[in-house]
Amino acid sequence: QVQLVESGGGLVQAGGSLRLSCAASGSIFNPMGWYRQAPGKQRELVATITSSGSAVYADSVTGRFTISRDNAKNTVYLQMNSLKPDDTAVYYCYTRSWGAGAYGMDYWGKGTLVTVSS
């Protein structure tokens, strides 16, 4: 059974930093990443990373956020620096599974709230 466990959200002042983590279990995962959804807006890509380390970032976070991955632990991290109030959102861990019984299926975490105060 595929499970995604997120951690690391919270309240931070503008200019501060937070680190999100998402541990996946139960399959083989590629890519892994993060999306976010702000109040009244659609869910949007933040960053994804493949098992080989190839990363994609949204323009709005390039240069401020860094995604990384520990393949041995099936864990993806999002280091968020220079946070802005516009970064306030629920952040969702995302992955695609390639294990038996879940081949090619997308999975989402429950979400972790990041609030950036001005």
C-alpha positions, -999 to +999 in steps of 0.1 A: +000+000+000+014+034-010+017+060+017+031+095+017+039+112+050+046+149+049+062+171+075+077+205+080+050+231+074+043+260+097+043+297+102+073+318+093+079+355+087+087+369+053+123+363+044+125+332+065+130+296+057+112+262+060+121+227+050+094+202+039+099+165+039+078+137+023+085+100+029+070+075+005+066+038+010+051+008-006+063+011-042+089+025-066+085+063-071+095+086-099+093+115-100+087+130-066+078+166-059+056+193-045+026+212-056+008+239-037-027+254-035-034+288-022-069+299-010-091+305-040-065+293-065-058+262-085-032+237-074+001+245-091+035+229-096+063+240-072+091+215-081+097+179-091+128+158-092+135+124-108+154+096-093+184+107-114+183+141-099+168+161-127+147+189-112+120+212-126+109+244-108+081+269-111+093+303-122+080+318-091+103+298-068+134+294-089+164+307-070+146+305-037+135+269-033+156+238-037+143+203-042+163+172-033+158+135-029+171+106-010+164+076-032+174+051-005+148+065+018+122+074-009+121+108+006+119+142-011+127+175+005+119+211-003+141+237+012+123+270+010+143+302+015+134+339+012+098+331+017+072+356+006+035+360+017+026+348-018+041+314-009+013+309+016-005+277+006-011+241+014+018+222+000+011+187-013+036+159-019+032+142-052+047+111-068+040+085-095+042+049-085+058+022-107+054-008-084+033-039-089-004-032-084+001+006-087+019+009-120+017+045-134-006+058-107-003+092-092-004+097-054-008+128-033-001+135+003-026+150+027-010+184+025+009+206+049+001+243+055+028+269+050+019+304+062+042+333+055+034+365+075+044+399+062 
